[in-house]
Amino acid sequence: MPIRKVDVAACVWCSLAEDRSEARAALARTIAYFGPSFSPHVLEGVGLTAADLAPARAASIEGDHDAAIRLLPEAALRLGVSGNADDVIGRVVGLIEAGADHVSFGPPLGPDMREALEILRVSVIPALRAAACE
């Protein structure tokens, strides 16, 4: 059977909250721990290597999340999307414009998962659907 459609998926680590700094911190904690596991190609895309993320990872493993966030290079936050609804919409619309026809939002989702899901439901998803139809 022939393939009728190829679905181009964009899987995004996302952290949403009304408070941008809280959203950023939640994403930073996730990247501090998992960031060195990204492929070298992905890390090169933001100008980093796994070694650049090693100090943040070590602090995260030790449970010192504040230090992990401080030690995380700013460029590492480009491995995900964080902020309020407008921030996330602004970043993800670019993926749609680049050809993604499926967006998957992954953890941490936000410092408060219920709040993040509500923001996704009420603000982000409707705006992205509208952008995809333009």
Residue pairs with C-beta under 8 A, 6 or more apart in sequence:
7 101
7 102
8 99
8 100
8 101
8 102
9 100
9 102
9 103
9 104
10 92
10 95
10 100
10 102
10 103
10 104
11 104
11 106
12 80
12 81
12 92
12 95
12 103
12 104
12 105
12 106
13 27
13 30
13 31
13 79
13 80
13 81
13 106
13 107
13 108
14 27
14 80
14 81
14 82
14 88
14 105
14 106
14 108
14 109
14 110
14 116
15 23
15 24
15 26
15 27
15 30
15 80
15 81
15 82
15 83
15 108
15 109
15 110
15 111
15 116
16 23
16 82
16 83
16 84
16 85
16 88
16 109
16 110
16 115
16 116
16 119
16 120
16 124
17 23
17 26
17 83
17 84
17 110
17 111
17 112
17 115
17 116
17 119
18 84
18 115
18 119
19 84
19 111
20 82
20 83
20 84
20 87
22 110
22 111
23 82
23 83
23 84
23 87
23 110
23 111
24 77
24 82
24 83
25 69
25 111
26 82
26 108
26 110
26 111
27 77
27 80
27 81
27 82
27 108
28 68
28 69
28 72
28 76
28 77
28 82
29 60
29 65
29 68
29 69
29 108
30 80
30 107
30 108
31 53
31 56
31 72
31 76
31 77
31 79
31 80
32 53
32 56
32 57
32 59
32 60
32 65
32 68
32 69
32 71
32 72
32 76
33 57
33 60
33 61
33 68
35 43
35 50
35 53
35 56
35 57
35 72
35 76
35 79
36 50
36 53
36 54
36 57
37 50
38 50
38 79
40 49
40 50
42 79
43 49
43 50
43 52
43 53
43 79
46 75
46 76
46 78
46 79
47 75
48 73
48 75
48 76
52 73
52 76
53 72
53 73
53 76
55 71
56 68
56 69
56 71
56 72
56 73
56 76
57 68
59 65
59 67
59 68
59 71
60 68
81 87
81 88
81 91
81 92
82 88
84 119
85 119
85 123
85 124
85 127
88 119
88 124
89 123
89 124
89 127
89 128
89 131
92 103
92 124
92 128
93 127
93 128
93 131
95 103
96 103
96 128
96 131
96 132
97 131
101 132
103 128
105 120
109 116
109 117
109 120
110 116
110 119
